[in-house]
Amino acid sequence: MSESPIDAANDLLREKGYSERDLAVHPAPRGKALLKGNSILSPLSDDAETVLRIVREAVPAHGELGTRTLRPADLRAQQSSP
């Protein structure tokens, strides 16, 4: 069985140095996923594949983030076009 987009996103976040409390992806109704935690201003909700792409392309390593807080609008603006 292949890894789900939510599991893959959480693996990437751990590789980038985030604890689950600071930033993690959680399942939501209707196939959606939520990116939420202490390092993001408000939860980001989208389909699981899009959230995985945002984590891969737009979320910086925890050390690069420093004391800044991520904003969902900034993450969406940074992602590559599909």
URHUJO-V682920 format. One record per run of one state. SS is the DSSP state (H for helix, E for strand, - for the rest). FROM is the first residue (numbers start at 1). LEN is the number of residues. If there is no record, write none. Layout:
BEGIN
SS&FROM&LEN + SS&FROM&LEN
END
This chain:
BEGIN
-&1&4 + H&5&11 + -&16&8 + E&24&4 + -&28&1 + H&29&3 + E&32&5 + -&37&3 + E&40&1 + -&41&3 + E&44&4 + H&48&10 + -&58&4 + H&62&4 + -&66&4 + E&70&1 + -&71&1 + H&72&7 + -&79&4
END
